[in-house]
């Protein structure tokens, strides 16, 4: 069977390279690159995407082997009917391996038609690393790579105000555009790139915060052989997503002229003055529930989101978590929140989507910090009590990072410093060099992980340690049953 490429798919079109994309993963391809394709088909946008990797190079090589082409499957409920659609996305012109072809990256900075930069490097990606050097090829961090690119562009066009870029990060961080701009400026100062560059960076470039929403499980590994037989070609990068999408971009009105989403019929993509109401609702209910359910459901022996919400025990846990602990921390009208929560749960149950918990578990520590910790803290401040299910989920997450599900090894995927910390602490526990209470204290007190010392929250450490002890002694299912019984007793069932 032939590999998907331009020889196999002859309907591809070639467009000027207008977009630089940091991230070759499933989400950006099924979300941003799909929308660029719609813009090309329905408007005169006429642009393609150049992809670079935040880390590693394997997928960049696969992308180039397929000439940037991949098959996208959109599956789910559309206008109350089950619908499955498929298309070949041809908007990626090429991938640049930053570790092997850095000169091509510098050369791209000098292409006049390039205008937009998008990224999705997870919540852990927008950080300043003082050890990053401008001379590195490439720089270690995503903002370091971006700063170098913008500086090369500044030099290529001698500070021409018309050659700035529109930067739209998709990381699920509040004010992601503002935060990215701040870190880029920090690098510009740290590397002594000059006042003229810093002024141009501020005046000629537009950093837009954005909020993204589409469930993208990724490669359909369970049915890939069958699908590829039907397609008639091999596709190592095919990706599955739901129909629903939202991209709210906080930006100036003139951005509508350069990114004509409305004219393209992309009703789920909006350019708005303020993201707050979109972001808080989505990040807490959808992403917060995703992150909170993952360690609980996975350690219970489940593997997908659909299994988790349809399971009698974990399904009730997830619903109670959303309705009794997440929604009470939000200020939007209650009726609107209830409708949105119902839509989210329906999306979780999408029968066509195999959204694996392990794919959600990537960088779970930083995800919990940004998505769920604010809920926990706000609940405590608002009600003077702990959100019991969320604290249990937090405890389960710490247990998840033990790296074992029964006798099975969990392939944890996080930054090396995080993995090393948890491995060291759990090893000390196994060697009886510290107890679960001491382990909980060590982790909760780590302000690098959480942005604050969580042992300062009275009672939290004891509650987490007690959950860890119960999980270790009785198993996670026993604790979920107790929480379920307690909610019924309080009249929440």
C-alpha positions, 0 to 999 in steps of 0.5 A: 500500500502506497504512503499518502503523498502528492503522487497518491493525492493529486488534488493538492494545491500549492499556496504561499507560506503565510503561517508558521506553526509551532507544533506538529501534533494532532490538535493543531492539524485537526483544528488550525490547519483544517481551518486554514484549508476552509479559508483557502477553499471559501475565501481568497486567503491563499496561504499554507502552513510551515510546521516546526517542532517544539521538541523531537523530530520524528513527526516532522520527518513523517510529515515531510514523507507525506508531503504535509498531507494527512487525512482528517476524520470528523465524527460525531453528532451534527444537527442531532444526527450522527455524521462521519466526514473525511477529507485530506488536508493539504495546507501544510507545505512542509515541516522544518526539523529545527535540529537538522535544518535550522538555516531553513528556519532563519531563511523562512523568517525572511519570506515576505508573505509570512504573516501569522504564527500559531502554537500549541506547546501545552501549558508548560510551553510558555516559560522563560529559561535563563539558560537558553542562548540566542546562539543555540540552534535551536533554542531550548524553549518555545518562546526562545525559538520564537524570539530568535525567529522574530529577531531574524525577521526584524533584521531581514526587513531592516525593521520594516513596520509592515513586516511584523507578525500576528502571533496567536498562541493556542496553549490553554493559559489565561492571557496566553498572548500577553504571557507569550509577549512578556516572555519574548520581551524578557528574552530580547532583554536577556540576549541584549538584542537592542532597543530598536528590535524591542520597539519594533517587536512591540509596535509591528507585531500583534500578540493575540490571546486565544481560546481553543476547543475541539476534542481531538483524540488523534490517530485511530490506532484501534481501527487504522488497518481497516481505515487504510484499506478503505482509503487505499493508501497508508497514512501515518498521520491521519487524525480523528476529531469531533465536529464541534469547534470553538476558536475565540481570538482576542484581537483588533477588528482589523484582524477580520480582514486578514483572517476572514473566518466569517466569510468562510462560514467558520461560525465557531471561530470568533474575533472578540474584545474579551475572552474571559467568559469563553475561557473560564467556562471552557477551561474549568468545565471541559478541560478541568473535568478532562484533567480531573477524570484522567487519573481517577478513571485510568487507575480504575482500569478504564482507558477512554473518556467515553468509557469513563463517563458511561461507567456507572461509578466513574460516570457519576463521579465525573458528573458530580464533580462538574455539577457540584464542585466546578459549576459552583465556582463560576459566576455565569448564569446558572441555566447557561452553565447547566446547558454547557455542562450537558453539551460537554458531557454529550461530547464526552460520550461521542460514540465515534471518538476514542479519546484515550486518557493517556493522551490527555495525561500529557503534562498533567501536573501543569494542566492540573495547576492551570485548570483545576487548582484555581477551582480547588482554591476558589471553592475553599475560599467561597464555601469554607470547605474542600471540593472532595472529589477534586481533592481526591482527583488531585490525590489520584494524580499524585498516585498516578505519577507513581507510574503503576496501574496494578502490575502494569507500568504507566508510560508517564509523559511529562517534563524530565524534572517533574518525572525525576521528582516523582520517581525519587519520592515514590522510590523513597516511599517504596524503600520506606524512607518516607511515609505517604504523609511526608511524600504529600508534604514534599509534593504540595510544598513544591512551589515550582510545581504549583506556583505556591506552597499548597501546604499553606492551605489548612487541612489539604495535606492531611486530606491528600495523605489520607486519600493516598493511604486509602488508594494504596491500601483499599484501591481506588474503586473503594474510595470512589464508592465512598465518595459516591455514597457520601454525596447521596447522603448529602442529597447531591445524588 
